[in-house]
Amino acid sequence: MMQTDPAQQGLEPPQEHTQEPQTVLVHIGKCGGATLRDALMKSDTRIDSITHVQQPPLGAQYRYYITLRCPIARAISAFYWRRTLVLIEASQEHRFPGEAQILRHYGSLDALAQALYHPDGSRNSLAQGHYRSILHLSEDIAFYLQDLLEVSQPDQILGILRQESLAADMLQHFGIENPGRVNDNRHHTSAEERQLSPRGTANLRRFLQADFDCIAKLRDWGKLPADYPAPL
């Protein structure tokens, strides 16, 4: 069959549509993102959008900066930050139904972590559901990164800003010096209660496997040091 040239029909040939790259900051909760965002507001750095407590946009047009932290340390910080806001200060006691009761029931992250699996190793669906009912524990590292890393290319990741080395990473990627205190929110908690038992550590490490898989992929892409994250 003879094909007609679009120009002979008075039609314009199809045009290729290209989109300008857009820079996204993936602000994973409890990774120093509040400190980073405050510093960025005072700098000349261009960030087109910031994703926080929601999954980032996906597509070839996006370029990403990502805040990151050891998954277990991040979980510790998230649990006690929510306990502070919900139970101690009571400023968000009724923000999410059931969250206050769950935090009050377990009292510590170690108690919740120990309950994630039964003594025979089988999963405790109730405790795992409770874990997922706490803000920032529900939105874990895999929540933000699993789909992103599945569809993105390594060159779309412009930089990783780790809570453990935030000042140095901000200087490297954005030229920002003296960002101020990295907001870890350790008030209202003691060093002792932030410690995890061997069983709590093992359970949490198992439960957060998807988080560690995301970090491993970023390491394979050369975006993180080979020894990151260091053991607690």
BAKOLZA-819942 format. One record per atom (N, C-alpha, C): residue in one letter; x, y, z. Coordinates in nm, 2 decimals, padded with zeros to 4 digits, always signed. Layout:
N
R_A_X_Y_Z
...
This chain:
232
R_M_+00.09_-00.12_+00.00
R_M_+00.00_+00.00_+00.00
R_M_+00.09_+00.12_+00.00
R_M_+00.05_+00.22_-00.09
R_M_+00.13_+00.34_-00.10
R_M_+00.10_+00.43_+00.03
R_Q_+00.21_+00.48_+00.09
R_Q_+00.19_+00.57_+00.20
R_Q_+00.20_+00.71_+00.16
R_T_+00.11_+00.79_+00.21
R_T_+00.11_+00.93_+00.17
R_T_+00.20_+01.02_+00.26
R_D_+00.28_+01.10_+00.20
R_D_+00.36_+01.19_+00.28
R_D_+00.27_+01.29_+00.35
R_P_+00.29_+01.31_+00.49
R_P_+00.21_+01.40_+00.56
R_P_+00.21_+01.54_+00.50
R_A_+00.33_+01.58_+00.45
R_A_+00.34_+01.71_+00.39
R_A_+00.24_+01.74_+00.27
R_Q_+00.22_+01.63_+00.20
R_Q_+00.13_+01.64_+00.08
R_Q_-00.01_+01.65_+00.12
R_Q_-00.05_+01.61_+00.25
R_Q_-00.18_+01.62_+00.30
R_Q_-00.20_+01.75_+00.37
R_G_-00.10_+01.84_+00.38
R_G_-00.11_+01.96_+00.45
R_G_-00.09_+01.94_+00.60
R_L_-00.03_+01.82_+00.64
R_L_-00.02_+01.79_+00.78
R_L_+00.13_+01.81_+00.82
R_E_+00.15_+01.85_+00.94
R_E_+00.29_+01.86_+00.99
R_E_+00.33_+01.73_+01.04
R_P_+00.46_+01.69_+01.01
R_P_+00.51_+01.56_+01.06
R_P_+00.51_+01.56_+01.21
R_P_+00.50_+01.45_+01.27
R_P_+00.50_+01.44_+01.42
R_P_+00.63_+01.50_+01.47
R_Q_+00.61_+01.57_+01.59
R_Q_+00.73_+01.63_+01.65
R_Q_+00.77_+01.55_+01.77
R_E_+00.90_+01.55_+01.80
R_E_+00.94_+01.48_+01.92
R_E_+00.93_+01.58_+02.03
R_H_+00.87_+01.54_+02.14
R_H_+00.85_+01.63_+02.26
R_H_+00.96_+01.59_+02.36
R_T_+01.04_+01.69_+02.40
R_T_+01.14_+01.67_+02.50
R_T_+01.10_+01.76_+02.62
R_Q_+01.13_+01.71_+02.74
R_Q_+01.10_+01.78_+02.86
R_Q_+01.22_+01.82_+02.93
R_E_+01.22_+01.94_+02.98
R_E_+01.34_+01.99_+03.05
R_E_+01.36_+01.91_+03.18
R_P_+01.48_+01.88_+03.22
R_P_+01.50_+01.80_+03.34
R_P_+01.45_+01.88_+03.46
R_Q_+01.39_+01.81_+03.55
R_Q_+01.34_+01.88_+03.68
R_Q_+01.41_+01.81_+03.79
R_T_+01.46_+01.89_+03.88
R_T_+01.53_+01.85_+04.00
R_T_+01.44_+01.83_+04.12
R_V_+01.44_+01.71_+04.18
R_V_+01.35_+01.67_+04.29
R_V_+01.44_+01.64_+04.41
R_L_+01.40_+01.70_+04.52
R_L_+01.46_+01.65_+04.65
R_L_+01.37_+01.55_+04.71
R_V_+01.42_+01.43_+04.73
R_V_+01.34_+01.32_+04.79
R_V_+01.37_+01.33_+04.94
R_H_+01.29_+01.39_+05.02
R_H_+01.31_+01.42_+05.16
R_H_+01.25_+01.30_+05.24
R_I_+01.33_+01.19_+05.26
R_I_+01.29_+01.08_+05.34
R_I_+01.29_+01.13_+05.49
R_G_+01.18_+01.10_+05.55
R_G_+01.17_+01.15_+05.69
R_G_+01.27_+01.10_+05.79
R_K_+01.31_+01.18_+05.88
R_K_+01.41_+01.15_+05.98
R_K_+01.55_+01.12_+05.93
R_C_+01.59_+01.19_+05.82
R_C_+01.72_+01.18_+05.76
R_C_+01.79_+01.32_+05.76
R_G_+01.75_+01.41_+05.84
R_G_+01.82_+01.54_+05.83
R_G_+01.76_+01.64_+05.73
R_G_+01.64_+01.60_+05.67
R_G_+01.59_+01.68_+05.57
R_G_+01.54_+01.82_+05.61
R_A_+01.50_+01.83_+05.73
R_A_+01.45_+01.97_+05.77
R_A_+01.57_+02.06_+05.78
R_T_+01.69_+02.02_+05.83
R_T_+01.81_+02.10_+05.83
R_T_+01.85_+02.13_+05.69
R_L_+01.84_+02.03_+05.60
R_L_+01.88_+02.06_+05.46
R_L_+01.79_+02.16_+05.39
R_R_+01.66_+02.14_+05.41
R_R_+01.56_+02.23_+05.35
R_R_+01.58_+02.38_+05.40
R_D_+01.60_+02.39_+05.53
R_D_+01.63_+02.53_+05.58
R_D_+01.75_+02.59_+05.51
R_A_+01.86_+02.51_+05.50
R_A_+01.98_+02.57_+05.44
R_A_+01.96_+02.60_+05.29
R_L_+01.88_+02.51_+05.22
R_L_+01.86_+02.53_+05.07
R_L_+01.78_+02.66_+05.05
R_M_+01.69_+02.69_+05.14
R_M_+01.61_+02.82_+05.13
R_M_+01.70_+02.94_+05.13
R_K_+01.81_+02.93_+05.20
R_K_+01.90_+03.05_+05.22
R_K_+02.01_+03.05_+05.11
R_S_+02.01_+02.95_+05.02
R_S_+02.11_+02.94_+04.92
R_S_+02.05_+02.97_+04.78
R_D_+02.14_+02.97_+04.68
R_D_+02.10_+02.99_+04.54
R_D_+02.07_+02.86_+04.47
R_T_+02.07_+02.75_+04.54
R_T_+02.05_+02.62_+04.48
R_T_+01.91_+02.61_+04.42
R_R_+01.89_+02.56_+04.30
R_R_+01.76_+02.54_+04.24
R_R_+01.71_+02.40_+04.26
R_I_+01.60_+02.39_+04.33
R_I_+01.53_+02.26_+04.35
R_I_+01.39_+02.28_+04.29
R_D_+01.35_+02.21_+04.19
R_D_+01.22_+02.23_+04.13
R_D_+01.10_+02.19_+04.22
R_S_+01.12_+02.08_+04.30
R_S_+01.02_+02.03_+04.38
R_S_+01.08_+01.94_+04.49
R_I_+01.00_+01.93_+04.60
R_I_+01.04_+01.85_+04.72
R_I_+00.93_+01.75_+04.75
R_T_+00.97_+01.62_+04.76
R_T_+00.88_+01.52_+04.80
R_T_+00.90_+01.48_+04.94
R_H_+00.79_+01.48_+05.02
R_H_+00.80_+01.44_+05.16
R_H_+00.67_+01.38_+05.20
R_V_+00.68_+01.26_+05.27
R_V_+00.57_+01.18_+05.31
R_V_+00.47_+01.15_+05.19
R_Q_+00.53_+01.14_+05.07
R_Q_+00.46_+01.09_+04.95
R_Q_+00.57_+01.04_+04.86
R_Q_+00.53_+00.95_+04.77
R_Q_+00.62_+00.89_+04.68
R_Q_+00.66_+01.00_+04.57
R_P_+00.79_+00.99_+04.53
R_P_+00.84_+01.09_+04.43
R_P_+00.78_+01.07_+04.29
R_P_+00.78_+01.18_+04.21
R_P_+00.74_+01.16_+04.07
R_P_+00.84_+01.08_+04.00
R_L_+00.80_+01.00_+03.90
R_L_+00.88_+00.91_+03.82
R_L_+00.88_+00.95_+03.68
R_G_+01.00_+00.94_+03.61
R_G_+01.01_+00.97_+03.47
R_G_+01.15_+01.01_+03.43
R_A_+01.18_+01.00_+03.30
R_A_+01.31_+01.03_+03.26
R_A_+01.35_+01.17_+03.27
R_Q_+01.25_+01.26_+03.29
R_Q_+01.28_+01.40_+03.30
R_Q_+01.33_+01.44_+03.44
R_Y_+01.32_+01.35_+03.53
R_Y_+01.35_+01.39_+03.67
R_Y_+01.50_+01.36_+03.71
R_R_+01.55_+01.44_+03.79
R_R_+01.69_+01.42_+03.85
R_R_+01.67_+01.43_+04.00
R_Y_+01.73_+01.35_+04.07
R_Y_+01.70_+01.34_+04.22
R_Y_+01.82_+01.36_+04.31
R_Y_+01.79_+01.44_+04.41
R_Y_+01.88_+01.43_+04.53
R_Y_+01.80_+01.36_+04.64
R_I_+01.86_+01.28_+04.72
R_I_+01.79_+01.19_+04.82
R_I_+01.86_+01.21_+04.95
R_T_+01.77_+01.23_+05.06
R_T_+01.82_+01.22_+05.19
R_T_+01.82_+01.08_+05.24
R_L_+01.91_+01.03_+05.32
R_L_+01.92_+00.89_+05.36
R_L_+01.98_+00.88_+05.50
R_R_+01.96_+00.76_+05.55
R_R_+02.01_+00.73_+05.69
R_R_+02.00_+00.58_+05.70
R_C_+02.09_+00.53_+05.79
R_C_+02.08_+00.39_+05.82
R_C_+01.94_+00.35_+05.86
R_P_+01.88_+00.25_+05.80
R_P_+01.73_+00.22_+05.83
R_P_+01.70_+00.20_+05.97
R_I_+01.79_+00.13_+06.05
R_I_+01.75_+00.11_+06.19
R_I_+01.76_+00.24_+06.27
R_A_+01.87_+00.31_+06.25
R_A_+01.88_+00.44_+06.32
R_A_+01.76_+00.53_+06.28
R_R_+01.72_+00.53_+06.16
R_R_+01.61_+00.61_+06.11
R_R_+01.48_+00.57_+06.19
R_A_+01.46_+00.44_+06.20
R_A_+01.34_+00.39_+06.27
R_A_+01.34_+00.43_+06.42
R_I_+01.45_+00.42_+06.48
R_I_+01.46_+00.47_+06.62
R_I_+01.42_+00.61_+06.63
R_S_+01.48_+00.70_+06.55
R_S_+01.45_+00.84_+06.55
R_S_+01.30_+00.86_+06.52
R_A_+01.25_+00.79_+06.43
R_A_+01.11_+00.82_+06.39
R_A_+01.01_+00.78_+06.50
R_F_+01.04_+00.66_+06.56
R_F_+00.95_+00.62_+06.67
R_F_+00.95_+00.72_+06.79
R_Y_+01.06_+00.76_+06.83
R_Y_+01.07_+00.85_+06.95
R_Y_+01.03_+00.99_+06.91
R_W_+01.04_+01.03_+06.79
R_W_+00.99_+01.16_+06.75
R_W_+00.84_+01.16_+06.75
R_R_+00.78_+01.06_+06.70
R_R_+00.63_+01.05_+06.71
R_R_+00.58_+01.04_+06.85
R_R_+00.66_+00.96_+06.93
R_R_+00.62_+00.95_+07.08
R_R_+00.62_+01.09_+07.14
R_T_+00.72_+01.17_+07.11
R_T_+00.73_+01.30_+07.17
R_T_+00.61_+01.39_+07.13
R_L_+00.58_+01.39_+07.00
R_L_+00.47_+01.48_+06.95
R_L_+00.33_+01.43_+06.99
R_V_+00.31_+01.30_+06.99
R_V_+00.18_+01.24_+07.02
R_V_+00.15_+01.22_+07.17
R_L_+00.25_+01.17_+07.24
R_L_+00.22_+01.14_+07.38
R_L_+00.28_+01.24_+07.48
R_I_+00.40_+01.29_+07.46
R_I_+00.47_+01.37_+07.56
R_I_+00.42_+01.52_+07.55
R_E_+00.43_+01.57_+07.43
R_E_+00.39_+01.71_+07.41
R_E_+00.24_+01.71_+07.37
R_A_+00.18_+01.60_+07.33
R_A_+00.04_+01.58_+07.29
R_A_-00.01_+01.69_+07.19
R_S_+00.09_+01.74_+07.11
R_S_+00.05_+01.83_+07.00
R_S_-00.02_+01.77_+06.88
R_Q_+00.01_+01.63_+06.87
R_Q_-00.05_+01.56_+06.75
R_Q_-00.12_+01.43_+06.80
R_E_-00.18_+01.44_+06.92
R_E_-00.24_+01.32_+06.98
R_E_-00.35_+01.26_+06.90
R_H_-00.42_+01.34_+06.83
R_H_-00.54_+01.30_+06.75
R_H_-00.52_+01.31_+06.60
R_R_-00.40_+01.33_+06.56
R_R_-00.38_+01.35_+06.42
R_R_-00.41_+01.23_+06.34
R_F_-00.36_+01.11_+06.38
R_F_-00.38_+00.99_+06.31
R_F_-00.45_+00.89_+06.41
R_P_-00.57_+00.84_+06.38
R_P_-00.65_+00.76_+06.47
R_P_-00.57_+00.63_+06.50
R_G_-00.56_+00.60_+06.63
R_G_-00.50_+00.48_+06.67
R_G_-00.35_+00.49_+06.70
R_E_-00.28_+00.59_+06.65
R_E_-00.14_+00.60_+06.67
R_E_-00.10_+00.62_+06.81
R_A_-00.17_+00.70_+06.88
R_A_-00.14_+00.73_+07.03
R_A_-00.15_+00.60_+07.11
R_Q_-00.26_+00.52_+07.08
R_Q_-00.28_+00.39_+07.15
R_Q_-00.16_+00.30_+07.12
R_I_-00.12_+00.29_+07.00
R_I_-00.01_+00.20_+06.96
R_I_+00.12_+00.24_+07.03
R_L_+00.15_+00.37_+07.03
R_L_+00.27_+00.42_+07.09
R_L_+00.27_+00.40_+07.24
R_R_+00.15_+00.42_+07.30
R_R_+00.14_+00.40_+07.44
R_R_+00.15_+00.25_+07.48
R_H_+00.09_+00.16_+07.40
R_H_+00.09_+00.02_+07.42
R_H_+00.24_-00.04_+07.42
R_Y_+00.32_+00.00_+07.33
R_Y_+00.45_-00.06_+07.32
R_Y_+00.55_+00.02_+07.40
R_G_+00.54_+00.15_+07.41
R_G_+00.63_+00.23_+07.49
R_G_+00.77_+00.25_+07.44
R_S_+00.83_+00.15_+07.37
R_S_+00.96_+00.17_+07.32
R_S_+00.97_+00.10_+07.18
R_L_+01.06_+00.14_+07.10
R_L_+01.08_+00.08_+06.97
R_L_+01.12_-00.07_+06.99
R_D_+01.20_-00.09_+07.09
R_D_+01.25_-00.23_+07.11
R_D_+01.13_-00.33_+07.13
R_A_+01.04_-00.28_+07.22
R_A_+00.92_-00.37_+07.24
R_A_+00.84_-00.40_+07.11
R_L_+00.83_-00.29_+07.03
R_L_+00.76_-00.31_+06.90
R_L_+00.84_-00.40_+06.81
R_A_+00.97_-00.38_+06.80
R_A_+01.06_-00.46_+06.72
R_A_+01.06_-00.61_+06.76
R_Q_+01.06_-00.63_+06.89
R_Q_+01.06_-00.77_+06.93
R_Q_+00.93_-00.84_+06.90
R_A_+00.82_-00.76_+06.88
R_A_+00.69_-00.82_+06.85
R_A_+00.66_-00.84_+06.70
R_L_+00.75_-00.79_+06.62
R_L_+00.73_-00.80_+06.47
R_L_+00.72_-00.95_+06.42
R_Y_+00.79_-01.04_+06.49
R_Y_+00.79_-01.18_+06.46
R_Y_+00.77_-01.26_+06.58
R_H_+00.69_-01.37_+06.57
R_H_+00.67_-01.46_+06.68
R_H_+00.80_-01.54_+06.71
R_P_+00.81_-01.60_+06.83
R_P_+00.93_-01.67_+06.87
R_P_+00.97_-01.78_+06.77
R_D_+00.88_-01.83_+06.69
R_D_+00.91_-01.94_+06.59
R_D_+00.95_-01.88_+06.46
R_G_+00.96_-01.74_+06.45
R_G_+01.01_-01.67_+06.33
R_G_+00.90_-01.63_+06.24
R_S_+00.78_-01.68_+06.26
R_S_+00.67_-01.64_+06.17
R_S_+00.63_-01.49_+06.20
R_R_+00.57_-01.43_+06.10
R_R_+00.54_-01.29_+06.11
R_R_+00.42_-01.26_+06.20
R_N_+00.43_-01.16_+06.28
R_N_+00.32_-01.12_+06.36
R_N_+00.24_-01.00_+06.29
R_S_+00.14_-01.04_+06.22
R_S_+00.06_-00.95_+06.14
R_S_+00.01_-00.83_+06.22
R_L_-00.03_-00.85_+06.34
R_L_-00.08_-00.74_+06.42
R_L_+00.02_-00.64_+06.45
R_A_+00.14_-00.69_+06.50
R_A_+00.25_-00.60_+06.54
R_A_+00.30_-00.52_+06.41
R_Q_+00.31_-00.60_+06.30
R_Q_+00.36_-00.53_+06.18
R_Q_+00.26_-00.43_+06.13
R_G_+00.13_-00.45_+06.15
R_G_+00.03_-00.35_+06.11
R_G_+00.04_-00.23_+06.21
R_H_+00.07_-00.25_+06.33
R_H_+00.09_-00.14_+06.43
R_H_+00.21_-00.06_+06.39
R_Y_+00.32_-00.13_+06.35
R_Y_+00.44_-00.05_+06.30
R_Y_+00.41_+00.04_+06.18
R_R_+00.33_-00.02_+06.09
R_R_+00.29_+00.06_+05.97
R_R_+00.19_+00.17_+06.00
R_S_+00.14_+00.18_+06.12
R_S_+00.04_+00.28_+06.16
R_S_+00.11_+00.40_+06.21
R_I_+00.24_+00.40_+06.23
R_I_+00.31_+00.51_+06.29
R_I_+00.38_+00.60_+06.18
R_L_+00.35_+00.72_+06.18
R_L_+00.41_+00.81_+06.07
R_L_+00.56_+00.80_+06.07
R_H_+00.61_+00.80_+05.95
R_H_+00.76_+00.79_+05.92
R_H_+00.81_+00.65_+05.93
R_L_+00.74_+00.56_+06.01
R_L_+00.77_+00.42_+06.01
R_L_+00.70_+00.36_+05.89
R_S_+00.58_+00.40_+05.87
R_S_+00.50_+00.36_+05.75
R_S_+00.57_+00.40_+05.62
R_E_+00.62_+00.53_+05.62
R_E_+00.69_+00.58_+05.50
R_E_+00.84_+00.56_+05.52
R_D_+00.88_+00.43_+05.49
R_D_+01.02_+00.39_+05.51
R_D_+01.10_+00.43_+05.39
R_I_+01.22_+00.39_+05.39
R_I_+01.31_+00.42_+05.27
R_I_+01.26_+00.35_+05.15
R_A_+01.21_+00.23_+05.16
R_A_+01.16_+00.16_+05.04
R_A_+01.03_+00.23_+04.98
R_F_+00.95_+00.29_+05.07
R_F_+00.83_+00.36_+05.03
R_F_+00.87_+00.47_+04.93
R_Y_+00.98_+00.54_+04.95
R_Y_+01.02_+00.65_+04.87
R_Y_+01.10_+00.60_+04.74
R_L_+01.18_+00.49_+04.77
R_L_+01.29_+00.46_+04.67
R_L_+01.27_+00.34_+04.58
R_Q_+01.18_+00.24_+04.63
R_Q_+01.18_+00.11_+04.56
R_Q_+01.13_+00.13_+04.42
R_D_+01.02_+00.20_+04.39
R_D_+00.98_+00.22_+04.26
R_D_+01.07_+00.31_+04.18
R_L_+01.12_+00.41_+04.24
R_L_+01.21_+00.51_+04.18
R_L_+01.33_+00.44_+04.12
R_L_+01.40_+00.35_+04.20
R_L_+01.52_+00.28_+04.16
R_L_+01.49_+00.18_+04.06
R_E_+01.36_+00.13_+04.05
R_E_+01.32_+00.03_+03.95
R_E_+01.32_+00.09_+03.81
R_V_+01.28_+00.21_+03.80
R_V_+01.25_+00.27_+03.67
R_V_+01.35_+00.38_+03.63
R_S_+01.44_+00.42_+03.72
R_S_+01.54_+00.53_+03.69
R_S_+01.67_+00.47_+03.65
R_Q_+01.75_+00.56_+03.59
R_Q_+01.89_+00.52_+03.56
R_Q_+01.99_+00.59_+03.66
R_P_+02.10_+00.53_+03.67
R_P_+02.20_+00.58_+03.77
R_P_+02.23_+00.73_+03.76
R_D_+02.24_+00.78_+03.63
R_D_+02.27_+00.92_+03.61
R_D_+02.16_+01.01_+03.65
R_Q_+02.04_+00.96_+03.68
R_Q_+01.93_+01.05_+03.73
R_Q_+01.95_+01.08_+03.88
R_I_+02.03_+01.00_+03.95
R_I_+02.06_+01.03_+04.09
R_I_+02.18_+01.13_+04.10
R_L_+02.15_+01.25_+04.13
R_L_+02.25_+01.35_+04.13
R_L_+02.33_+01.35_+04.26
R_G_+02.27_+01.31_+04.37
R_G_+02.35_+01.30_+04.49
R_G_+02.27_+01.25_+04.61
R_I_+02.34_+01.19_+04.70
R_I_+02.28_+01.13_+04.83
R_I_+02.33_+01.22_+04.94
R_L_+02.24_+01.26_+05.03
R_L_+02.28_+01.34_+05.14
R_L_+02.24_+01.26_+05.27
R_R_+02.35_+01.20_+05.33
R_R_+02.33_+01.11_+05.44
R_R_+02.32_+01.19_+05.57
R_Q_+02.23_+01.15_+05.66
R_Q_+02.22_+01.22_+05.79
R_Q_+02.35_+01.21_+05.87
R_E_+02.42_+01.09_+05.85
R_E_+02.55_+01.07_+05.92
R_E_+02.66_+01.16_+05.88
R_S_+02.65_+01.22_+05.76
R_S_+02.76_+01.31_+05.71
R_S_+02.69_+01.43_+05.64
R_L_+02.59_+01.48_+05.69
R_L_+02.51_+01.58_+05.62
R_L_+02.58_+01.71_+05.59
R_A_+02.66_+01.76_+05.69
R_A_+02.73_+01.88_+05.66
R_A_+02.83_+01.87_+05.55
R_A_+02.91_+01.76_+05.54
R_A_+03.00_+01.73_+05.44
R_A_+02.93_+01.71_+05.30
R_D_+02.82_+01.64_+05.30
R_D_+02.74_+01.62_+05.18
R_D_+02.68_+01.75_+05.13
R_M_+02.63_+01.83_+05.22
R_M_+02.58_+01.96_+05.17
R_M_+02.68_+02.05_+05.11
R_L_+02.80_+02.04_+05.17
R_L_+02.91_+02.12_+05.11
R_L_+02.95_+02.07_+04.97
R_Q_+02.96_+01.94_+04.96
R_Q_+02.99_+01.87_+04.83
R_Q_+02.89_+01.90_+04.72
R_H_+02.77_+01.88_+04.75
R_H_+02.67_+01.89_+04.65
R_H_+02.61_+02.03_+04.62
R_F_+02.61_+02.11_+04.73
R_F_+02.54_+02.24_+04.71
R_F_+02.63_+02.36_+04.75
R_G_+02.76_+02.33_+04.80
R_G_+02.84_+02.44_+04.84
R_G_+02.80_+02.51_+04.96
R_I_+02.71_+02.45_+05.04
R_I_+02.66_+02.51_+05.16
R_I_+02.75_+02.47_+05.28
R_E_+02.79_+02.58_+05.35
R_E_+02.88_+02.56_+05.47
R_E_+02.80_+02.59_+05.60
R_N_+02.84_+02.52_+05.70
R_N_+02.78_+02.55_+05.84
R_N_+02.63_+02.54_+05.83
R_P_+02.57_+02.43_+05.80
R_P_+02.42_+02.42_+05.79
R_P_+02.35_+02.43_+05.93
R_G_+02.42_+02.42_+06.04
R_G_+02.36_+02.42_+06.17
R_G_+02.34_+02.28_+06.22
R_R_+02.27_+02.27_+06.33
R_R_+02.26_+02.14_+06.40
R_R_+02.17_+02.05_+06.31
R_V_+02.22_+01.93_+06.29
R_V_+02.14_+01.83_+06.23
R_V_+02.03_+01.78_+06.32
R_N_+01.91_+01.80_+06.28
R_N_+01.79_+01.79_+06.37
R_N_+01.76_+01.64_+06.40
R_D_+01.81_+01.59_+06.51
R_D_+01.79_+01.45_+06.55
R_D_+01.68_+01.43_+06.65
R_N_+01.64_+01.54_+06.72
R_N_+01.53_+01.53_+06.81
R_N_+01.55_+01.43_+06.92
R_R_+01.66_+01.43_+06.99
R_R_+01.69_+01.33_+07.09
R_R_+01.63_+01.37_+07.23
R_H_+01.57_+01.49_+07.24
R_H_+01.52_+01.52_+07.37
R_H_+01.40_+01.43_+07.40
R_H_+01.37_+01.42_+07.53
R_H_+01.26_+01.33_+07.58
R_H_+01.30_+01.18_+07.57
R_T_+01.42_+01.15_+07.53
R_T_+01.45_+01.01_+07.52
R_T_+01.59_+00.99_+07.58
R_S_+01.61_+00.88_+07.65
R_S_+01.75_+00.85_+07.71
R_S_+01.82_+00.76_+07.61
R_A_+01.95_+00.76_+07.63
R_A_+02.04_+00.67_+07.55
R_A_+02.00_+00.52_+07.57
R_E_+01.96_+00.49_+07.69
R_E_+01.93_+00.35_+07.72
R_E_+01.80_+00.30_+07.65
R_E_+01.70_+00.39_+07.64
R_E_+01.58_+00.34_+07.58
R_E_+01.59_+00.34_+07.43
R_R_+01.69_+00.41_+07.37
R_R_+01.71_+00.40_+07.23
R_R_+01.79_+00.28_+07.19
R_Q_+01.84_+00.21_+07.28
R_Q_+01.91_+00.09_+07.25
R_Q_+01.81_-00.03_+07.22
R_L_+01.86_-00.11_+07.12
R_L_+01.77_-00.23_+07.09
R_L_+01.84_-00.35_+07.14
R_S_+01.75_-00.45_+07.18
R_S_+01.80_-00.58_+07.22
R_S_+01.85_-00.66_+07.10
R_P_+01.92_-00.76_+07.12
R_P_+01.96_-00.84_+07.00
R_P_+01.84_-00.89_+06.92
R_R_+01.74_-00.94_+06.99
R_R_+01.62_-00.99_+06.92
R_R_+01.55_-00.87_+06.84
R_G_+01.54_-00.75_+06.91
R_G_+01.48_-00.64_+06.85
R_G_+01.56_-00.60_+06.72
R_T_+01.69_-00.59_+06.73
R_T_+01.77_-00.56_+06.62
R_T_+01.76_-00.65_+06.51
R_A_+01.76_-00.78_+06.54
R_A_+01.75_-00.88_+06.43
R_A_+01.61_-00.88_+06.36
R_N_+01.51_-00.86_+06.44
R_N_+01.37_-00.85_+06.38
R_N_+01.36_-00.73_+06.29
R_L_+01.41_-00.61_+06.34
R_L_+01.40_-00.49_+06.27
R_L_+01.48_-00.50_+06.14
R_R_+01.60_-00.56_+06.15
R_R_+01.68_-00.57_+06.03
R_R_+01.61_-00.66_+05.92
R_R_+01.54_-00.76_+05.97
R_R_+01.47_-00.85_+05.88
R_R_+01.35_-00.78_+05.82
R_F_+01.28_-00.70_+05.90
R_F_+01.16_-00.63_+05.86
R_F_+01.19_-00.52_+05.76
R_L_+01.31_-00.46_+05.77
R_L_+01.34_-00.35_+05.69
R_L_+01.43_-00.40_+05.57
R_Q_+01.42_-00.52_+05.53
R_Q_+01.51_-00.57_+05.42
R_Q_+01.49_-00.49_+05.29
R_A_+01.37_-00.45_+05.26
R_A_+01.35_-00.37_+05.14
R_A_+01.43_-00.24_+05.15
R_D_+01.44_-00.18_+05.26
R_D_+01.52_-00.06_+05.28
R_D_+01.67_-00.08_+05.25
R_F_+01.72_-00.19_+05.31
R_F_+01.86_-00.23_+05.28
R_F_+01.88_-00.26_+05.14
R_D_+01.78_-00.32_+05.07
R_D_+01.80_-00.35_+04.93
R_D_+01.81_-00.23_+04.85
R_C_+01.73_-00.12_+04.88
R_C_+01.75_+00.01_+04.81
R_C_+01.89_+00.06_+04.83
R_I_+01.94_+00.06_+04.95
R_I_+02.07_+00.11_+04.98
R_I_+02.17_+00.03_+04.90
R_A_+02.16_-00.10_+04.89
R_A_+02.25_-00.18_+04.82
R_A_+02.26_-00.15_+04.67
R_K_+02.14_-00.12_+04.62
R_K_+02.14_-00.08_+04.47
R_K_+02.21_+00.05_+04.45
R_L_+02.19_+00.15_+04.54
R_L_+02.26_+00.28_+04.53
R_L_+02.41_+00.26_+04.55
R_R_+02.45_+00.16_+04.63
R_R_+02.59_+00.13_+04.64
R_R_+02.64_+00.07_+04.51
R_D_+02.57_-00.02_+04.45
R_D_+02.61_-00.08_+04.33
R_D_+02.62_+00.02_+04.22
R_W_+02.54_+00.13_+04.22
R_W_+02.55_+00.24_+04.13
R_W_+02.66_+00.34_+04.16
R_G_+02.74_+00.31_+04.26
R_G_+02.85_+00.40_+04.30
R_G_+02.80_+00.53_+04.37
R_K_+02.68_+00.53_+04.42
R_K_+02.63_+00.65_+04.48
R_K_+02.66_+00.66_+04.63
R_L_+02.70_+00.55_+04.69
R_L_+02.73_+00.54_+04.83
R_L_+02.86_+00.47_+04.86
R_P_+02.93_+00.50_+04.97
R_P_+03.05_+00.42_+05.00
R_P_+03.02_+00.27_+05.02
R_A_+03.12_+00.19_+04.99
R_A_+03.10_+00.04_+05.00
R_A_+03.06_-00.01_+05.14
R_D_+03.10_+00.07_+05.24
R_D_+03.08_+00.02_+05.38
R_D_+02.95_+00.09_+05.44
R_Y_+02.87_+00.16_+05.36
R_Y_+02.75_+00.22_+05.42
R_Y_+02.63_+00.13_+05.40
R_P_+02.55_+00.12_+05.51
R_P_+02.56_+00.19_+05.64
R_P_+02.65_+00.11_+05.73
R_A_+02.72_+00.18_+05.82
R_A_+02.80_+00.12_+05.92
R_A_+02.71_+00.05_+06.03
R_P_+02.75_-00.06_+06.09
R_P_+02.67_-00.12_+06.19
R_P_+02.65_-00.02_+06.31
R_L_+02.53_-00.03_+06.37
R_L_+02.51_+00.06_+06.49
R_L_+02.60_+00.03_+06.60
